[in-house]
Amino acid sequence: MPGTGEQRVESALAEAEGWPGTREGETLRSVRLPGMRVAVRRRPGRADGLPPAFFVHGVGGSSRNWSSLMELLADDVECEALDLPGFGASPPPGSRDYSVFGHARAVVRALEAAGRGPVHLFGNSLGGAIAVRVAALRPDLVRSLTLISPALPEIPPQRTALPTGLLGVPGVTGLLRLMTRGRPPSQRARELLSLSYGDPSRITPQEYAAAEAELQRREALPYFWDSLARTARGLVGAYTLGGQNSLWRQAERVLAPTLLVYGVRDRLVSFKMARRASRTFGNSRLVMLPGAGHVAMMEYPAVVAGAFREFLAETTSAVDG
């Protein structure tokens, strides 16, 4: 039926606006890009003329992962966060390309369409890998880079990270659907958050409610498992690339000043990779958070915001000097 696709997108946006945990002052809009539609969450700055910032989430996440940090940074930057294709309120890409390259293409197109570059680019986990690709290939779009537990190749990976990689194995998602069918969404949402936080006691009842509501909504989508599996497969594929396409090689090519944030209690990306990352990025500052897990911007948003402000002040004074 004509218009059905548009109606589904608008319906998804309307539902997303009503999720528990969506912050007052945020807006969520649909943006048409070549070959895809994406949802973009915006937190306007509290003053005119602030520099733009753009945020990219990780596997299974959404732009809402950045809400706490964006609210705290509204005095410093104009914030926009992307729902990657197939996640959040964004429908699948027409190409069904969920590789790191494919997701980086979505970020580049969103930045080009908005005409906001260069931006302060933030990435968490998979979003960190995507941000590295963008910064290496399109330095004109990136003013600075902030990577929170970036998913850069780690061999062997932590054992607690193996289930994420296994999502990309053909047939595994079907098995997981059967295994989780009898477990309530509240339990599964609690397990996912507990895996991501260094200290699960910091998770508020509101965050549990928001995670449960989001999980229920997304699991009802016909493409949920496919987008999750293909994205996990794409991330594993990026880990195996060598030569100029290696993520570590591309990290070496990043010209933008880079803030690296690692959680010592991260069970998905080892904090032991922090030193290598600090050596690899040519102009970097490293921040280690002893109590944080995989999503420091959700668990310790005030600390991450403070680190970014210091980093921003340093890089601004260096440019002015």
N, C-alpha and C positions, 0 to 999 in steps of 0.2 A: 504494500500500500504506500502511495506517495506520502512523504512526510513522516513515516513511521520512525525512521532513524533519528530525525530531528527531535521528535517527541520523546524518544527514549533518552536522548542526551539531556533535554531539558528536565525530564523527570528525575534523572540521576542527580542533576545539579540541585533540584529542589529538595530531594531527600538528603543530600549531603549537607545543605545549609541547615537542616534541622537535626543533624546528629548531635547527641550529647557531647559537650566539650568544644563545639564550635564557638569561637570567641566573638563577643560583641565587638563591632568595628571591622571585622573581616568581611570581605565579599568573595564570592566564587563565581567565575564566569567561564563560559565556553568560548574557545578560540579555534577558528578554522585555520588549519595549516595545510600545506601541500601533502596529500595522502593521509591526513589524520585530523581528528578533533581532539583537543585537550582541554582540561579544566585547569584554571589558574586561580589560586587563592591570593588575595591581595590584602596587605595591611599598610594603609597609607602612613607616611611619615607625619610627625607632629609639627613639622615646619616645612616651609617651601624650599625647594632647591636642594633637598638632600640627595646624596648619590644613590643609585639603584643597587639593590641586592636581589639575588635570585637563588632559590633553594631547591635541592633535588634529593628526594627521599630514597630509601633502600628497598630491598625485596620485600614484598608484602605490605609495604607502608603506603602512605599517602601524604599529600601536602599538609594535612593536619598535624603530622609529626613535628612540624616547625612552628606551630602556633604560639607556644610559650616563648620561644626565643624571639620570634618576630615581634611579639608584643613588647618585649623588653628593649628591642633595638629600634623602636619607632622614633626615638629621638635622634637616631644616628643615620638611618638609611630608609629608603623607600623599599618595602619588602614585597616580593612576589614569590610564590612557591608553586611548583608544577606538580600535577598528578600525572605521572608517567603514563603513556598509552597502555591501556588495559588495567590500570590501577585507579583507586579513588573513584572519582566521577568521570574519568576519561575512558571512552570506549576503546576497543582494540584498534591498532593501526591497520590500515587497509592492506599493507604488505605482510602482516603477521611477523614482522622482523622485531624480535625482542632481544637481539644481541646488544652488547654494550655499545657497539657502533650505531645500531638502530636507535637506541635510546638517546645517545649523544646527538644524533641527527635531529631528534625531536626537540632537544634543548636548544640547539643552534637555531632551528627554525622559529621556535618561540621567541628567542632573543631578537632575531632579525625582524620578525613581524612586529614586535613591540618597539623596535628602534631605541632600546634602552641601553645598549652597550656603550662602553665597557661596563660590566657589573662586578660587584663583589659576589663571587660565585661560591656557594656553600654546597657541600655534598656529604651525605652520611652513608656508609657501607657501600652498596652498589652505586648509590648516588655519588660517592666519592670517586669510584672508578670512572663513572661517566664524566664527572667534572674534570678529571685529569685528561681524558680524551679531548674534551672541548678546549681546555686551556692549552694543550699541546698543539692542536690542529687549527684553532682559531684564536690566537692570542689577542687579536683586535677586539674580541668580545669580553675579555676578562681583565678586570682591574686588579683584583686580588683573589686568592683561592683559600677557602677555609675547609679543611677536610677533617671530619669527625669519624674516627674508626673506618678509614677508607678500605674498601675491599680490594687491596692489591695482592698479587699472587703470594701465597704463603704455602710452602710445601715442606713437610706435610702439614695440612691444616689441623687446627685443634679438633679433638674428637667431638666436642659439642657442636662444631660447625658442620660436621658431616651430613646430618639430615637435610640441611639446606642444599648441599650439592646433590644429594640423592634425589631431590625433587625433579632434577633434570633427566633422570633415567626413565626411558619409555616404560609406561605401565605403572610406575610407582604412584603417581597421583591417583590413579583409579583404586589402587590398594588402600591408599590413605583415606580416600572418601569412604570406603567400606569400613575401615577401622575406626573412623571418627563419627560415623553416623549415629551411634547410640550415645555419644557423649555430649552433654549440653554445651552450647556456645560459651556460657559463662566460664566453664572449666577450661575449655580450650583457649579462650582469650586470656585467662589468668596464667596459663602455662606459657603462652607466647610472650606476655609481658615479663614474666619472671625470668625467662631466658635472656631477655634484652636488658634488664636492669641489673646493676651491680648489687643493689640493695632493694629487694622487692618490697620491703616495708615502706619505702618512699612512694609507692604507687597509691594514689588516692582512690577512694570509691568512685569519684567522678571519672577518673581515667579508666577504671575497670568497666564502668558502664558504657563509656564511649567506645572502648575496644570491642566489647561484646556487640553493641549495636552495629558497628562497622563490619565486624566479622559476619554477622547474620545477613546484612544487606548484600555483602559482596559474594558470599557463598551461594546466594540465590541467583547470581548472574550466570548466564550460560557459558561465559568465557572465563570465569574465575580461575578454574584449575588449569586451563590451557595457558593463560597468560603467566601464571605462577611457574608452571613447569618450563615453558619456553624461556622465561627470563633467567631461571636458575641454570638452565642449559647454556644460555648465552654467557652467563658469568663464568661458568666452568670453562667454556670455550675460550674466553678471554685470558684465563689463567694459563692456558697451554700455548698461546701465541708467542712466537719468538721474533727476532729481528726488530725492525722499526715499529712493528705493531704491538710489541710487548708493552704492557702497562708500565713496567719499571723503566723501559727505555723512553717511553713517552713522558714519564715523570721527570726524567733528566732534561727534557726539552722545554719544560714549563718555565716561562720567563717571569710570570707574575709572582710577587711575594706571596708566600704560602704559610698559613697557620695550620699546624697539625695538632689535633686533640685526640688523645688516646685514653681509654679507661683501663686501669690496671685489672679490674674485675670483669673485663670483657670476655665472654665465652664464645664469641663468634669470630672476632679478629684479635689476634694475640697482641698484647701491648709490647711484646718483644720485637715486633716489626717497626716500632716507633723509631728506634735508632737508625735502622736502615733507611726509613723514609726521610728522616732528618738529614742524612748524608746525601740522599739522592736528589731532593729538591734543592736547587741552587741557592735560593734565597728564602730560608724557612725559619720559623720559630716553633718550637715544640712545647706543648703543654701536656703534662701527665696528671690525670685525676685519679688518686688512689682509690676512691670509693665508687667510681663510675663504672658502668657496664658499656653496652654497645651503643646506647642512644643518649649520650651525655647531654645533648640539647634538650631532651625531655626530662632527664633525671636531675641535672644540675644546670638549668637554663641561666640562672643568674651568674654562675661562675663562667659559663661559656660566653655570655654576653660581655662580662667584664674582660675576659681574655681578648675578645674581638676588639673591644674599644681600645685597649692598650696597643694591640697590633695595628689598628687603624691609625692611631695617633703616631706610632713609630713610622709606618710606611708613608703617611702624609708628610711628616717632617722631613723624611729622607728625600721625598720628591721635591719639596719646597727648597731643601738645602742644595 
